[in-house]
Amino acid sequence: MNKITGTRKIARYTLLVAIVLSLIYYFGFAFPFRGMPFNGQRHGNPPLTPAWALECWLWEDDSNTAQRVDTLLKGYADYDIPVRTILLDSPWSLRYNDFAVDTFRYPNPEIWFNKLQNNGYRVVLWMTSMINSKSKDTRIPDSESWFNEAKTNGFVAGKGDQIKWWKGKGGFIDYTNPKAVTWWHSLQQQVFDYGIDGWKLDGTATLFYTLLGPIPLFYKTTNAGILATRNYMDYYYRSEYQHGLTKNPEFITLARAIDRWYHPEGFAPIDAAPVTWVGDQKHTWESTNEITEEDQQNSDISIGGIDGIELALENVMASAKLGYNIIGSDVAGFSGNTIPPRLYIRWSQFSAFCGLFLNGGHGERALWKRSQQELEIIRKFSWLHTELIPYIYTYVVKAHSGGTLLQRPVTGKYHYLFGDNLLVAPIYKDELLNKITLPKGEWRYFFNDKEVIKGPSTFDREFPLDEFPVYIREGSIIPMDIKRDYTQIGDKNSAGYLTLLIYPDGKSDFTVYHPDKSGSTTICVMENHEKIIVTLTGIQKPHILRINIPAKPKSIKFDNTVLLDSMNYNYDKKQSKLIIRTDIYQIGKYTIYR
């Protein structure tokens, strides 16, 4: 081999290595299809999501006015449907991300926001990372001078270049420039002064790229130098969450987790994602039944499509696998004019067993204007979700410490564990029949728990519209906060008590972390053929035990005192439940003799 040939081979080899290294960097670190090594570096443990954000959310995207919000909230209150958080989506500001409330849509904002908060509601506002020169649907559509001032001051990334996005035209706030961030957050102070509780961070950061002709290069120049798209996304989600916490220690951000097929590494870093949603699905599902007259009036029903509830299920499962903890989707889907009634019911039931219950988007959300069946079933499952907050919040604390996540996919189509003790097998098409796959162990159907089913087991079962495929593991202890009788677990007299569903099976225990941040209580259960011993240690709370037991006990001792039948406890023969209500105690030990 002559010298020239050898030099050429070395040059080709060097070029090949350079190309390979460039591709590894581009596709592994800068391009949206990020590799797992980088993904592992950017995620931390989930934040401590405050308990209020776990309760039911409500929003609408057809009117976007204070009047419509007030009407919805009054109706939900009148019909006793729980709502904690009201989300104001775009357009609520004069132009996008100037953070000045449009007083035509939301008159007297200071008074109005205070009224919402005084009535116990939390308020979350939509925002993005864009500084717009043109804004779609806002009171001020053209704002060239506003944009140019930000550009002149060096607040816009990419040397002030602009893109067209779904809400107009603008550039990206440069999160690497301290002066830009100070200006940006000073604008936000207008609504922080109204006491807002969170941001819905929509996904514009994924558009952070530079075009080379028609080819997107996934970086832009910033104050700190060249910044990749992924890095900008992390700046966006972390900066807004961390700044919000300086204004309100229970501040949250609602961020995207996994969304459709792109960004498999997740939109927001997990450590800056206290609440996440997957969107935006249509009001559709697969319908294999004959189309009824009711469905013919709902033109969005899908025959053979999966871009509705199945897309939400796929994305929620992918988000859970990645490590996001509090995940949800727009109940019944985001887009479309009408919502098929049975789809609304089934999606609500699925959302009752998610960390986030997000009822909103396009379509009629005033349940009292829909069918009576929808109103009653969705109300029931909204309350069931609300009453499960002690259970859900426990997994917020566990996940934050690096422990068990709330949702974990298991074998079975869209099946997942909800905590350690509940298995959910969502209904994803317009059929009563659903295939269930139960893991190893013994299980009971949540809505009729008399029968024990041994797993592993796969079977088909029909589920009426007012029930849903949820199974409870034998040996479980489920803490709940019952306030109503819709779920038939308790009633209004249960309010103020920690209700504990107990399914004795040998030895088991559960530590509940209380949503009021008062601490934790550990419940230990030991069971044999002679007796059941239940012991409570830790923070003392008034409580109601609902113990699954096939026959009325012979006697019960509590802290060495014999309890009296019908005075201190009662046995519900129909439900096979021993019910004990306790207000004050010293030791916290129950001995139940069979």
C-alpha positions in Angstrom: 0.0 0.0 0.0 1.5 3.3 -1.1 1.6 6.4 1.1 -1.2 8.2 -0.8 -3.6 5.2 -0.6 -2.9 4.9 3.2 -3.5 8.6 3.7 -6.8 8.3 1.9 -7.9 5.3 4.0 -7.0 7.2 7.2 -9.0 10.2 5.9 -12.0 8.1 5.0 -11.8 6.4 8.4 -11.5 9.7 10.2 -14.5 11.1 8.2 -16.5 8.0 9.0 -15.8 8.2 12.7 -16.7 11.9 12.7 -20.0 11.2 10.9 -20.8 8.4 13.4 -20.0 10.6 16.4 -22.1 13.4 14.9 -25.0 11.1 14.3 -24.7 9.7 17.9 -24.8 13.3 19.3 -27.5 14.5 16.9 -29.9 11.6 17.4 -28.9 10.9 21.0 -28.8 14.4 22.5 -30.2 17.1 20.2 -32.8 15.4 18.0 -36.2 14.7 19.6 -35.7 10.9 19.3 -33.4 10.9 22.3 -31.5 7.9 23.5 -32.0 6.3 26.9 -28.5 7.2 28.3 -29.1 10.9 28.0 -32.7 10.3 29.2 -31.4 8.7 32.4 -29.3 11.7 33.1 -32.0 14.3 32.8 -34.8 12.7 35.0 -35.0 12.7 38.8 -37.6 11.5 41.2 -41.2 12.9 40.8 -42.0 16.0 42.9 -44.3 16.1 45.9 -47.5 16.8 44.2 -49.9 18.7 46.6 -53.1 16.9 47.4 -55.3 19.6 45.9 -53.9 18.8 42.4 -55.0 15.2 42.8 -58.7 16.2 43.1 -60.9 16.7 40.1 -60.1 19.4 37.5 -62.5 21.1 35.2 -62.1 23.3 32.0 -63.7 24.1 28.8 -62.3 25.3 25.4 -65.3 26.5 23.5 -66.2 29.9 25.2 -63.1 30.8 27.3 -65.0 33.3 29.5 -65.5 34.0 33.2 -69.3 33.7 32.6 -68.9 30.2 31.2 -66.6 29.2 34.1 -69.1 30.6 36.6 -72.0 28.7 35.0 -70.1 25.4 35.0 -69.0 25.7 38.6 -72.5 26.6 39.8 -73.9 23.6 37.9 -71.3 21.3 39.3 -72.0 22.6 42.8 -75.8 22.4 42.4 -75.5 18.8 41.2 -72.9 17.8 43.8 -70.1 17.0 41.3 -66.7 17.6 42.9 -64.3 20.2 41.4 -61.2 21.5 43.0 -59.2 23.1 40.1 -60.4 25.3 37.3 -58.1 25.5 34.3 -58.1 28.5 32.1 -56.8 27.6 28.7 -55.9 30.0 25.8 -56.9 32.7 25.1 -57.1 34.3 28.6 -54.5 37.0 28.0 -54.4 40.1 25.8 -51.8 38.5 23.6 -50.1 35.2 24.2 -47.7 35.2 27.1 -47.9 38.9 28.1 -49.7 37.6 31.2 -52.2 40.5 31.2 -55.7 39.2 31.7 -58.2 40.0 28.9 -60.8 41.9 31.0 -63.4 41.5 28.2 -63.3 37.8 28.6 -62.6 37.9 32.4 -63.9 41.2 33.8 -62.6 42.5 37.2 -59.9 39.7 37.4 -58.7 40.5 40.8 -62.2 40.2 42.3 -63.0 37.2 40.2 -59.9 35.3 41.1 -60.3 36.1 44.8 -63.9 34.8 44.6 -62.8 31.5 43.1 -60.2 31.1 45.8 -62.5 32.1 48.6 -64.9 29.4 47.4 -62.2 26.8 47.7 -61.1 26.5 44.0 -57.6 26.4 42.7 -56.7 28.2 39.5 -54.2 27.1 36.8 -53.4 29.2 33.7 -52.2 28.1 30.3 -48.9 29.5 29.0 -46.1 28.7 26.6 -42.5 29.7 26.0 -43.3 32.1 23.1 -43.0 35.8 22.7 -45.4 36.6 19.9 -45.5 39.3 17.2 -48.9 37.9 16.0 -51.4 36.1 18.2 -54.4 34.1 17.1 -57.7 34.7 18.8 -56.5 37.2 21.4 -57.7 40.8 22.1 -54.4 42.2 20.7 -53.6 40.2 17.5 -50.6 42.3 16.3 -47.7 43.1 18.7 -44.7 43.7 16.5 -43.4 46.5 18.7 -43.7 44.3 21.8 -41.8 41.5 20.2 -39.1 43.8 18.7 -38.5 45.4 22.1 -37.8 41.9 23.6 -35.6 41.1 20.5 -33.6 44.3 20.9 -33.0 43.5 24.5 -31.6 40.1 23.6 -34.5 38.3 25.3 -35.4 36.1 22.2 -33.3 33.0 21.5 -31.9 32.4 18.0 -30.9 36.0 17.6 -34.6 37.0 17.5 -35.8 34.7 14.7 -39.5 33.7 14.6 -41.6 30.7 13.7 -45.2 30.1 13.0 -46.9 28.0 15.6 -50.5 27.0 16.3 -51.3 30.2 18.2 -49.6 32.7 15.8 -46.0 33.8 15.2 -43.2 34.5 17.6 -39.8 33.6 19.1 -38.6 31.8 22.1 -37.8 33.4 25.5 -34.1 32.8 26.2 -34.1 30.9 29.5 -30.2 31.1 29.5 -30.3 34.9 29.7 -30.8 36.0 33.4 -32.1 39.4 32.2 -34.6 37.8 29.9 -35.9 35.5 32.7 -36.2 38.4 35.1 -38.3 40.4 32.5 -40.4 37.3 31.8 -41.1 36.5 35.4 -41.8 40.2 36.1 -44.7 40.0 33.5 -46.0 36.9 35.3 -46.2 38.8 38.6 -49.5 40.3 37.4 -51.3 37.0 37.8 -49.2 35.7 40.7 -50.6 38.7 42.5 -54.0 37.2 41.9 -52.9 34.1 43.7 -52.8 31.6 40.9 -51.8 28.0 41.7 -50.2 26.7 38.6 -49.3 26.8 34.9 -50.4 24.5 32.2 -47.2 24.4 30.2 -48.1 23.7 26.6 -45.5 22.1 24.3 -44.0 24.9 22.2 -40.5 24.0 23.4 -40.4 21.1 21.0 -40.4 23.7 18.1 -37.1 25.1 19.3 -35.0 24.4 16.1 -33.3 26.2 13.3 -34.2 25.6 9.7 -31.5 24.9 7.1 -33.8 25.3 4.1 -36.5 22.6 4.7 -34.2 20.7 7.1 -34.7 21.3 10.8 -31.5 21.5 12.9 -32.5 20.8 16.5 -30.6 23.7 18.2 -30.6 27.5 18.4 -28.1 30.0 19.5 -28.8 31.5 23.0 -27.1 33.8 25.5 -25.2 30.7 26.8 -24.2 29.5 23.3 -25.7 26.8 21.1 -28.6 25.0 22.9 -30.2 21.7 21.8 -34.0 21.3 21.6 -34.0 18.8 24.5 -31.9 21.1 26.7 -34.3 24.0 26.0 -37.3 21.9 26.9 -35.7 21.1 30.2 -35.0 24.8 30.9 -38.6 25.6 30.1 -40.2 23.1 32.4 -37.8 23.4 35.3 -37.6 27.2 35.2 -41.4 27.7 35.3 -41.9 25.1 38.0 -39.1 26.3 40.2 -40.1 30.0 39.9 -43.7 29.1 40.7 -42.6 27.4 43.9 -41.0 30.7 45.1 -44.4 32.3 44.9 -46.5 29.5 46.3 -45.1 26.4 48.1 -48.0 24.3 46.7 -47.5 25.6 43.1 -47.8 23.0 40.3 -47.2 22.8 36.6 -49.3 20.7 34.3 -46.8 19.4 31.7 -46.9 16.9 28.9 -45.5 13.4 29.6 -45.4 11.1 26.6 -47.5 12.4 23.8 -48.3 10.3 20.7 -45.2 8.7 19.0 -42.7 11.5 19.3 -40.5 12.5 22.2 -40.3 9.0 23.7 -38.0 10.4 26.4 -40.9 12.5 27.7 -41.6 16.2 27.3 -40.9 17.4 30.8 -38.1 16.2 33.1 -39.8 13.9 35.7 -38.4 16.0 38.6 -40.2 19.1 37.1 -43.5 17.3 36.4 -45.7 17.3 39.5 -48.8 16.8 37.2 -48.8 15.5 33.6 -51.3 14.9 30.9 -51.3 13.3 27.5 -53.1 15.0 24.7 -54.9 16.0 22.5 -57.2 13.1 21.6 -60.4 13.2 19.8 -63.9 12.2 21.2 -63.6 8.8 19.6 -63.3 5.1 20.2 -63.8 1.8 18.4 -67.5 1.0 18.1 -68.3 -2.6 17.1 -72.0 -2.4 18.1 -74.9 -1.3 15.9 -75.0 2.4 15.8 -78.0 3.7 17.9 -80.0 6.8 17.2 -78.3 8.4 20.2 -74.9 7.8 18.6 -76.0 9.0 15.2 -76.5 12.4 16.8 -72.9 12.3 18.0 -71.0 12.6 14.7 -67.5 12.1 16.3 -68.0 8.4 17.0 -65.3 6.4 15.4 -65.8 3.1 13.6 -62.6 1.1 13.9 -60.4 4.0 15.0 -57.9 4.2 17.8 -57.0 7.9 17.8 -59.3 8.6 20.8 -59.3 6.8 24.1 -56.8 4.1 22.9 -54.3 6.8 22.1 -54.7 8.2 25.6 -54.3 4.7 27.1 -51.2 4.0 25.1 -49.6 7.3 26.1 -50.5 7.0 29.8 -49.0 3.5 29.8 -45.8 4.7 28.1 -45.6 7.7 30.5 -45.9 5.3 33.5 -43.2 3.0 32.2 -40.9 6.0 31.8 -41.4 7.0 35.5 -44.0 9.8 35.5 -46.2 9.5 38.5 -49.3 11.7 38.3 -50.7 11.2 34.8 -54.0 11.8 33.2 -55.8 12.7 29.9 -58.6 15.0 28.9 -61.7 13.1 30.0 -63.7 12.1 26.9 -61.0 13.6 24.7 -60.0 17.1 23.8 -61.2 17.8 20.3 -64.5 17.5 18.4 -67.9 19.0 18.6 -69.8 16.3 20.4 -69.0 13.6 22.9 -70.6 10.1 22.6 -72.3 9.4 26.0 -70.9 6.0 26.7 -67.4 7.2 25.8 -67.7 10.0 28.3 -68.7 7.5 31.0 -65.9 5.0 30.3 -63.3 7.7 30.0 -64.4 9.2 33.3 -64.2 5.7 34.9 -60.7 5.2 33.6 -59.7 8.7 34.9 -61.0 7.9 38.3 -58.1 5.5 38.6 -55.4 7.9 37.3 -53.5 10.5 39.3 -55.1 13.3 37.3 -58.8 13.6 36.7 -58.9 16.3 34.0 -62.5 16.8 32.8 -62.3 19.3 29.9 -61.7 20.4 26.4 -64.2 20.9 23.6 -67.7 19.6 23.8 -70.5 19.9 26.4 -69.2 19.6 29.9 -72.3 20.6 31.7 -73.4 17.1 32.7 -76.9 18.2 33.7 -77.5 19.1 30.1 -76.4 15.6 29.0 -78.2 12.3 29.8 -79.3 11.5 33.4 -77.2 8.3 33.1 -74.0 10.2 32.3 -74.7 12.7 35.2 -75.2 10.0 37.8 -72.3 7.7 36.7 -69.7 10.4 36.1 -70.7 12.0 39.4 -70.2 8.6 41.2 -66.7 8.1 39.7 -65.7 11.7 40.2 -66.4 11.2 43.9 -64.7 7.8 43.9 -61.5 9.5 42.6 -61.8 12.2 45.2 -62.3 9.7 48.0 -59.2 7.8 46.9 -57.0 10.8 47.5 -55.4 9.4 50.7 -54.4 6.3 48.7 -53.2 8.3 45.8 -51.2 10.8 47.9 -49.4 8.0 49.6 -47.9 7.0 46.3 -46.9 10.7 45.7 -44.8 10.5 48.8 -43.4 7.0 48.0 -42.5 8.0 44.4 -40.9 11.2 45.5 -38.6 9.2 47.8 -37.7 6.8 44.9 -40.3 4.2 45.8 -43.3 2.7 44.2 -45.0 4.7 41.4 -48.8 5.1 41.3 -49.4 3.5 38.0 -47.4 0.5 36.6 -48.4 -1.4 33.4 -48.8 -5.2 33.7 -49.8 -8.0 31.4 -53.1 -7.5 29.7 -54.3 -4.9 27.2 -53.8 -1.5 28.8 -53.9 -3.2 32.3 -52.0 -1.5 35.1 -51.6 -1.6 38.8 -52.9 1.5 40.6 -50.8 1.5 43.6 -49.9 -1.9 45.0 -53.5 -3.1 45.7 -55.7 -2.2 42.8 -55.6 -3.6 39.2 -57.3 -1.7 36.5 -58.3 -3.1 33.0 -59.7 -0.1 31.2 -62.6 -0.5 28.7 -61.4 1.0 25.5 -64.2 0.3 23.0 -68.0 0.4 22.9 -68.6 -3.0 24.4 -69.7 -4.3 27.8 -67.4 -7.3 27.4 -63.8 -6.9 28.4 -60.9 -9.4 28.6 -59.3 -9.5 32.1 -55.9 -10.8 32.9 -55.2 -11.1 36.7 -51.6 -11.6 38.0 -50.6 -14.2 40.5 -52.4 -14.0 43.8 -56.0 -13.7 45.0 -58.3 -10.9 43.8 -61.8 -9.6 44.3 -63.9 -7.5 42.0 -64.0 -4.0 43.5 -67.7 -3.4 42.8 -68.9 -6.8 44.1 -66.1 -8.2 46.4 -67.7 -11.3 47.8 -66.0 -13.7 45.3 -62.3 -14.5 45.4 -60.6 -15.1 42.0 -57.3 -16.9 42.0 -54.6 -15.7 39.6 -53.0 -15.9 37.3 -56.2 -16.0 35.3 -57.6 -14.6 32.0 -61.3 -14.4 31.4 -64.0 -12.4 29.7 -66.6 -10.5 31.7 -69.4 -8.0 31.0 -69.3 -4.8 33.0 -72.5 -2.7 33.2 -72.1 1.0 32.5 -72.1 2.0 36.2 -69.2 -0.4 37.0 -65.6 -0.7 35.7 -63.0 -3.5 35.6 -61.1 -2.8 38.9 -59.8 -5.7 41.1 -58.5 -5.5 44.6 -55.8 -7.7 45.9 -56.6 -10.0 48.8 -54.8 -8.7 51.9 -55.2 -5.1 50.8 -55.6 -2.0 53.0 -57.1 1.0 51.1 -57.3 4.4 52.9 -60.1 6.6 51.7 -61.8 9.9 52.5 -65.5 9.2 52.2 -67.9 12.2 52.0 -70.9 10.9 50.1 -72.9 7.8 49.5 -72.6 7.6 45.7 -70.0 4.8 45.8 -71.9 3.0 48.6 -68.7 2.6 50.6 -69.9 5.1 53.2 -72.0 8.3 53.4 -72.0 11.9 54.5 -71.5 10.7 58.1 -68.1 9.3 57.0 -66.8 12.9 56.5 -64.0 13.8 58.8 -63.0 10.1 59.3 -60.2 8.1 57.6 -62.0 5.1 56.1 -59.9 2.0 55.8 -61.0 -0.8 53.6 -59.4 -4.0 55.0 -59.3 -7.4 53.3 -57.5 -9.7 55.8 -55.2 -12.3 54.5 -52.5 -13.5 56.8 -50.1 -10.6 57.6 -50.3 -7.3 55.8 -49.6 -3.6 56.4 -50.0 -0.2 54.8 -48.6 3.2 55.7 -50.8 6.0 54.7 -49.3 9.5 54.2 -52.0 12.0 55.1 -52.8 14.6 52.4 -53.0 17.3 55.1 -49.2 16.8 55.7 -49.8 15.9 59.3 -47.7 12.8 59.0 -48.4 9.1 58.5 -50.3 6.2 60.1 -49.3 2.5 59.7 -52.0 -0.1 59.7 -51.0 -3.7 60.5 -53.3 -6.6 60.0 -52.7 -10.2 61.3 -55.3 -12.8 60.6 -55.8 -16.5 61.3 -58.8 -18.8 61.7 -59.4 -17.6 65.3 -59.0 -13.9 65.2 -58.1 -10.7 63.3 -55.8 -8.2 64.9 -55.7 -4.7 63.5 -53.1 -2.2 64.9 -52.8 1.5 64.1 -49.6 3.3 64.9 -48.3 6.8 64.1 -50.5 9.9 63.7 -53.9 9.3 65.3 -56.9 10.1 63.2 -60.7 9.5 63.7 -61.3 6.4 61.5 -63.8 3.9 60.2 -62.7 0.3 59.7 -64.6 -1.6 57.0 -63.3 -5.1 57.4 -64.2 -7.8 54.9 -65.2 -10.8 57.0 -67.6 -13.6 56.0 -69.5 -13.8 59.3 -70.4 -11.6 62.3 -67.6 -11.8 64.9 -68.2 -13.4 68.3 -66.7 -10.4 70.1 -64.3 -7.4 69.7 -61.8 -5.9 72.0 -60.4 -2.4 71.4 -57.5 -1.3 73.6 -58.6 -4.0 76.1 -62.2 -2.7 76.2 -65.0 -5.0 74.9 -67.0 -3.2 72.2 -70.7 -3.4 72.2 -72.7 -4.6 69.2 -74.7 -1.9 67.5 -73.3 0.7 69.8 -69.5 0.6 69.0 -69.7 -1.5 65.8 -72.1 -3.1 63.4 -72.0 -6.0 60.9 -73.4 -5.6 57.4 -74.4 -9.1 56.5 -75.3 -8.2 52.9 -71.9 -6.7 52.2 -70.0 -9.0 54.5 -68.4 -6.0 56.3 -67.6 -5.3 59.9 -67.8 -1.6 60.4 -66.1 0.1 63.4 -66.1 3.8 64.0 -63.6 5.3 66.4 -63.1 9.0 67.3 -60.4 8.9 70.0 -58.0 6.2 71.1 -54.9 5.6 73.1 -53.2 2.4 71.8 -55.0 1.6 68.6 -55.3 -2.2 68.8 -58.4 -4.1 67.7 -58.8 -7.8 68.4 -61.7 -9.4 66.5 -62.7 -12.9 67.5 -64.3 -15.0 64.8 
